[in-house]
Amino acid sequence: MFRHFSTLALLAGPALSAPTLRNRYNTERSWPQSIAAQVHDQTWPDFANVTARWSTYSAPTFTEVFLPESAEDLSTALAYLSTTDRQWLAQSGGHGYSPTLGSIQDAVQINMRNFRYVNVNEDGTATVGTGTRFNEMVWAVGDAGREITVGNCPCVGALGATLGGGLGRLSGLHGLTSDSLLSANLVLWNGTQVTASADTNPDLFWGIRGAGQNFGIIYEATYQTYEQTNNGMQYTSDYMFDRANLSSIIDITNSLLAVPGGLDARLAIMLTVAYDVEAERPLIILNLVYAGPEEEAQKYSGLYRPYSNVFAEQVVPWTNLSSVALFGTADGGCDTNGPVNQYAVMTRNLDQDVFIEMVDSFSEFAQNNPQASSTSAILVETFGQQGIEARPDDFSAFPHRGAFHNAIALSMGYTDEVANVPGDEWAREWRARLAKPEVSGYKDFHVYQNYANDDEPLSAMYGAGWRQKRLTALKNAYDPQGRFNGYHAIPSVLKSWS
């Protein structure tokens, strides 16, 4: 029944960096002797395991894996690769699933697993290596009595997710993951090592928080962390609903979004609609997490509970949340080697009529396409906005402050290629319906970059006007050859934005 929860890796860590070929120089492809032993070809016994990705849909392919052990190794490698026609992709969690990654073929994977560490410093900041997954970040930060916004899937690369913004249950309290970024150390296309912070290369620091895949490979970052809310204890409750009660569930969520001040900053809601193959009906599951006392949380959980046919609640440490929320199925999002084609959009509210029609249409799709029925889902993340909106609109390259209330993802997985075309058509059609201003509640089309496909206008991911001018200027300054164009590339000329 829970196979579809592999789709819950929503905060998929995008590719850390991905080049598009522009020049052909060194054709001998001879790695520098100082790092040659860290390069492995397809005969390496661990090659398939290391290069496996969360989604195989329009995925990159590799002929070599490079395992840097230091920033100097990474610098040496990029200085060399930039003289060749080789493409490369840096990987931390391997959850990036944008079809734009399919432009990277027969490439070098720069695997950052040797940068897998978290050090919590005396001042409460955390220094994090790029190979670190969200669960490892949570354990280290939580053990120090601190917290930070992280994504819901525990095995997503923390730095990869940060580059697109970083959505999570604590957004209402602390903003995006990238809002807590204090500095980053990275290597540019030609091997140059630079630091980006509010004081050093502040223009680059602005850009890596929301469009960071476009400029270089971050190998280490330092984050601000926060004293744990409610002594680190969080309330979580899970529900299953019948289709007949869906309208009531939507009404409740919309009413919580409509209160003065918005959704409670400590409250996080996740709604999942999958298909129960055995029962031949939609499977509607909701998870509610509250970073506060249980009695306060139950004021919210009590709104949903009368409509549920299955209900479970508990209070757990923040460090354990990912292993118990959603009936303990979040780890399913760590499964690899299955195709997932996903479309996404942000909305102000959940349009009841449109949403119910979509769920009914999804059930019909699942019935008619058994190859996708157990691996596809509709997912909605509804989190507090106060921490995000506390920062000014120009705080970073993230362009969705004030337009990030519901992140909706239409995640189409399948077990046979025959289901790809109808799945793509279904998701694309409903994404378009949800994006209409009269449905989304927003004037403009907003797509969270970490969830994007490959057909959206770039303005939907990066914003318009002055943002485009600033991003193009950064692209030309830090990636003049377009070596990092494999993941939602920022145009090097303004006219290409349209």
Secondary structure, DSSP 4 states (H G I P E B T S, - for coil): --GGGGGG--S----SB--------B-S----TTTGGGEEETTSTTHHHHH--SB-TT---EEEEE---SHHHHHHHHHHHTTBS--EEEESS-----GGGGG--SEEEEE-GGG--EEE-TTS-EEEETT-BHHHHHHHHHHTTEE----SSTTSBHHHHHHH----TTHHHH--TGGGEEEEEEE-TTS-EEEEESSSSHHHHHHHHHHGGGT-EEEEEEE--EEPGGGGEEEEEEEEE-GGGHHHHHHHHHHHHHSTTSS-TTEEEEEEEEEETTTTEEEEEEEEEESS-HHHHHHHHHHHGGGEEEEEEEEEEGGGHHHHHHHHTGGGGG--SB-EEEEEEEESS--HHHHHHHHHHHHHHHHH-HHHHTT-EEEEEEE--HHHHTS-TTSSS---TTS-SEEEEEEEE-SSGGGHHHHHHHHHHHHHHHHSHHHHS-SS----GGG--SSS-HHHHH-STHHHHHHHHHHHHH-TT-TT-TTTPPPSSGGGG-
